[in-house]
């Protein structure tokens, strides 16, 4: 099984843009647990970028918050 984190957005002109990050197998369980906790408790998720240079780390000015939701599958009309 493979996991990939996919981020979607749009440009000023409305064109879709996407970036994909592979999640290594050693992090699968951690990702699953994180998503489960965030969704069950309906907590906000904060996105931040950490910049690491010459062994020093600092948070970037880029950040945001969002909620995770479970996508519902449309029911088939019989």
trRosetta pair geometry for C-beta under 8 A, 3 or more apart (Angstrom, degrees):
i j d omega theta_ij theta_ji phi_ij phi_ji
1 28 7.3 91 97 -132 111 150
2 22 7.2 -48 -174 -145 107 95
2 23 7.9 140 178 57 62 79
3 22 7.6 114 86 -165 58 54
3 23 4.0 -31 92 55 107 123
3 27 8.0 -119 65 92 133 89
3 28 5.6 150 -2 -113 135 86
3 31 6.1 155 141 81 162 157
4 20 5.1 1 173 -172 121 107
4 21 6.7 155 -165 76 67 41
4 22 5.5 -37 -107 -102 82 50
4 23 6.5 -159 -89 4 25 85
5 20 7.1 150 78 -159 49 53
5 21 4.4 -13 59 60 102 100
5 23 6.0 94 -24 -50 93 106
5 31 7.8 -132 -67 -138 106 137
6 18 6.4 -7 -172 -168 95 107
6 19 7.5 167 -151 85 52 42
6 20 5.1 -14 -102 -105 77 80
6 21 7.9 -164 -71 24 36 66
7 18 6.8 160 83 -152 52 56
7 19 5.2 -5 56 57 101 88
7 20 7.9 -168 22 -78 67 36
7 21 7.8 37 -7 -3 101 102
8 16 6.6 -26 -162 -162 100 100
8 17 7.3 149 -155 82 52 51
8 18 5.1 -14 -102 -101 72 87
9 16 7.7 146 85 -154 35 55
9 17 5.4 -20 69 63 82 97
9 18 7.8 168 25 -79 60 46
10 14 5.4 -11 175 -146 131 35
10 15 6.3 148 -160 69 77 33
10 16 5.7 -46 -101 -96 77 45
10 17 6.6 151 -113 13 22 83
11 14 6.8 -43 66 27 72 18
11 15 4.5 4 29 51 117 90
11 17 6.0 93 -47 -28 85 117
23 27 5.2 -116 -178 86 91 114
23 28 6.4 119 125 -83 116 60
23 31 5.5 0 -164 -41 154 158
24 27 5.2 80 63 13 76 102
24 28 7.9 -108 104 -34 43 78
25 28 5.5 -20 -153 -17 45 118
27 30 5.1 -62 -162 48 63 116
27 31 5.7 66 141 -27 86 103
28 31 5.9 -61 -150 36 28 109
28 32 6.3 25 157 -17 66 108
29 32 5.7 -53 -145 37 32 112
29 33 6.2 29 157 -16 65 108
30 33 5.9 -57 -146 40 28 109
30 34 6.2 31 155 -22 64 108
31 34 5.7 -54 -145 35 29 113
31 35 6.3 26 158 -15 64 107
32 35 6.1 -58 -149 38 27 108
32 36 6.2 28 154 -20 63 111
33 36 5.6 -56 -145 38 30 114
33 37 6.2 29 159 -18 66 107
34 37 6.0 -58 -148 36 27 108
34 38 6.3 21 157 -15 64 111
35 38 5.9 -59 -144 40 28 109
35 39 6.1 19 161 -13 65 112
35 68 6.4 -160 -150 -178 76 167
36 39 6.2 -63 -145 41 24 104
36 40 6.0 18 163 -16 64 114
37 40 6.1 -57 -137 39 24 106
37 41 6.1 -3 172 6 62 116
37 43 7.5 -14 135 27 80 128
38 41 6.7 -73 -141 51 18 93
38 43 5.3 -99 -140 61 62 96
38 45 5.3 22 -147 -71 144 107
38 68 5.0 73 118 22 118 132
39 42 7.3 19 -173 -74 31 47
39 68 5.0 -78 -78 98 84 116
39 69 7.5 132 -126 -112 98 21
39 70 6.3 74 -156 -46 139 96
42 67 6.9 4 -166 -150 68 119
43 67 7.9 175 98 -122 29 80
44 65 4.6 10 174 -178 124 118
44 66 7.0 135 -158 66 78 18
44 67 6.0 -64 -108 -77 57 73
45 65 6.7 155 76 -155 42 65
45 66 5.7 -28 60 68 93 71
45 67 7.0 138 10 -108 88 25
45 68 6.0 58 -17 -30 134 98
46 63 6.7 -4 -178 -173 95 104
46 64 7.4 169 -154 91 56 36
46 65 5.1 -31 -99 -97 64 83
47 63 6.3 166 89 -156 63 53
47 64 4.9 -3 53 59 107 82
47 65 7.2 -173 13 -83 76 30
47 66 7.0 20 -15 11 113 103
48 59 5.6 -29 174 -149 124 111
48 60 7.1 163 -179 49 73 82
48 62 7.4 143 -147 96 48 66
48 63 4.5 0 -100 -111 78 100
49 59 7.2 117 77 -162 52 62
49 60 3.9 -11 81 30 104 132
49 62 5.0 24 16 71 124 110
49 63 7.4 -136 11 -74 73 65
50 57 5.4 5 176 -171 109 113
50 58 7.3 161 -157 81 66 26
50 59 5.8 -45 -103 -100 66 57
50 60 7.1 -139 -85 -8 15 86
51 57 6.8 156 81 -152 46 59
51 58 5.5 -20 62 65 96 77
51 59 7.5 121 15 -144 82 8
51 60 5.3 100 -28 -63 107 91
52 55 7.5 -3 -177 -125 93 10
52 56 7.1 169 -151 84 57 37
52 57 4.6 -22 -97 -96 80 85
53 56 6.1 -25 70 61 66 85
59 63 7.4 17 170 -64 117 122
60 63 7.4 163 85 -46 79 80
